[in-house]
Amino acid sequence: NTPVSIINNISSPYLQLAINKNGKAIIVWQHYESTNHNVYAKQYSSGSWQSTQAIESSSDNALYPDVAINVAGDAIVVWIQDDGTRKNLYAKTYTEGVEWSEPLLLEYNDATIDSKPTIVLADTGNAMAIWKQTGDVYENVYAARYTVITGWLNPQIIDQGDGDINSDKIIAKIHDNGNVYALWVQDDSSQDSVHMNIFK
């Protein structure tokens, strides 16, 4: 096929793509506008790309969006928002046929986010956001669960050990059964090691 232009005048090379089993896709990206970055999304459905949608448009810098979509066409976007004091994690959900929710702050820690966030979404609608955040001594890997019944749950530390996390983006995959596999590199004092946690 011949390549086509789908986003014009993009100011940042950071973008992410998610596609479901039915061929529906969503692209998210950050775009610089005069004084700060904002996050935008564009959906592919029924054989064509839809109009660009603003995920957030605050005066704070919005960076490193990630997106996941399930078989129903529902989606979740997460991103880092810098309020000038620290970097916080936000999420926005999309329900097929209903449109996007309002942005929601996922963590209330005064420590700054130190990585690009990752989001995974099951066909059941359950999801997990994973990121790295500074701690009192070392960095930690955090995860926040989302369920269709309860919404977002409080974040929890999912790493173990006394060592910084040396991954700038936590790798995560979700199985059809809903199990989430999270993978990162951690400093074990004398060497870097690959760590994994599995959520069932």
Solvent accessible surface area in square Angstrom, and as a share of the most:
residue,aa,sasa,rsa
1,N,205,1.05
2,T,114,0.66
3,P,124,0.78
4,V,114,0.65
5,S,95,0.61
6,I,52,0.26
7,I,35,0.18
8,N,125,0.64
9,N,132,0.67
10,I,69,0.35
11,S,60,0.38
12,S,10,0.06
13,P,127,0.80
14,Y,35,0.13
15,L,77,0.38
16,Q,52,0.23
17,L,116,0.58
18,A,13,0.10
19,I,114,0.58
20,N,18,0.09
21,K,144,0.61
22,N,112,0.58
23,G,33,0.32
24,K,22,0.09
25,A,6,0.04
26,I,0,0.00
27,I,10,0.05
28,V,0,0.00
29,W,9,0.03
30,Q,13,0.06
31,H,31,0.14
32,Y,99,0.38
33,E,68,0.30
34,S,102,0.66
35,T,113,0.65
36,N,15,0.07
37,H,37,0.16
38,N,10,0.05
39,V,0,0.00
40,Y,39,0.15
41,A,0,0.00
42,K,25,0.11
43,Q,10,0.05
44,Y,67,0.26
45,S,31,0.20
46,S,119,0.77
47,G,58,0.56
48,S,57,0.37
49,W,76,0.27
50,Q,78,0.34
51,S,91,0.59
52,T,66,0.38
53,Q,48,0.21
54,A,56,0.43
55,I,1,0.00
56,E,13,0.06
57,S,87,0.56
58,S,45,0.29
59,S,100,0.65
60,D,45,0.23
61,N,52,0.27
62,A,0,0.00
63,L,24,0.12
64,Y,68,0.26
65,P,0,0.00
66,D,11,0.06
67,V,10,0.05
68,A,11,0.09
69,I,17,0.08
70,N,3,0.02
71,V,53,0.31
72,A,59,0.46
73,G,2,0.02
74,D,39,0.20
75,A,1,0.01
76,I,5,0.02
77,V,0,0.00
78,V,0,0.00
79,W,1,0.00
80,I,2,0.01
81,Q,17,0.08
82,D,38,0.20
83,D,65,0.33
84,G,73,0.71
85,T,110,0.64
86,R,75,0.27
87,K,72,0.31
88,N,16,0.08
89,L,0,0.00
90,Y,52,0.20
91,A,1,0.01
92,K,22,0.09
93,T,27,0.16
94,Y,17,0.07
95,T,64,0.37
96,E,80,0.36
97,G,75,0.72
98,V,106,0.61
99,E,95,0.43
100,W,39,0.14
101,S,46,0.29
102,E,143,0.64
103,P,53,0.33
104,L,85,0.42
105,L,47,0.24
106,L,7,0.03
107,E,4,0.02
108,Y,163,0.62
109,N,56,0.29
110,D,108,0.56
111,A,24,0.19
112,T,40,0.23
113,I,4,0.02
114,D,49,0.25
115,S,10,0.07
116,K,45,0.19
117,P,0,0.00
118,T,9,0.05
119,I,7,0.04
120,V,13,0.07
121,L,15,0.08
122,A,5,0.04
123,D,62,0.32
124,T,90,0.52
125,G,8,0.08
126,N,59,0.30
127,A,5,0.04
128,M,2,0.01
129,A,0,0.00
130,I,0,0.00
131,W,0,0.00
132,K,16,0.07
133,Q,0,0.00
134,T,40,0.23
135,G,33,0.31
136,D,155,0.80
137,V,121,0.69
138,Y,88,0.34
139,E,34,0.15
140,N,28,0.14
141,V,0,0.00
142,Y,27,0.10
143,A,6,0.05
144,A,1,0.00
145,R,86,0.31
146,Y,45,0.17
147,T,32,0.19
148,V,95,0.54
149,I,159,0.81
150,T,86,0.50
151,G,20,0.19
152,W,44,0.16
153,L,77,0.38
154,N,122,0.63
155,P,33,0.21
156,Q,129,0.57
157,I,91,0.46
158,I,14,0.07
159,D,11,0.06
160,Q,155,0.69
161,G,54,0.52
162,D,109,0.56
163,G,3,0.03
164,D,55,0.28
165,I,1,0.01
166,N,77,0.39
167,S,16,0.10
168,D,89,0.46
169,K,54,0.23
170,I,0,0.00
171,I,97,0.49
172,A,9,0.07
173,K,138,0.59
174,I,45,0.23
175,H,96,0.43
176,D,112,0.58
177,N,98,0.50
178,G,24,0.23
179,N,23,0.12
180,V,3,0.02
181,Y,77,0.29
182,A,0,0.00
183,L,52,0.26
184,W,9,0.03
185,V,47,0.27
186,Q,0,0.00
187,D,47,0.24
188,D,54,0.28
189,S,106,0.68
190,S,104,0.67
191,Q,113,0.50
192,D,84,0.43
193,S,28,0.18
194,V,101,0.58
195,H,48,0.22
196,M,107,0.48
197,N,48,0.25
198,I,73,0.37
199,F,28,0.12
200,K,188,0.80
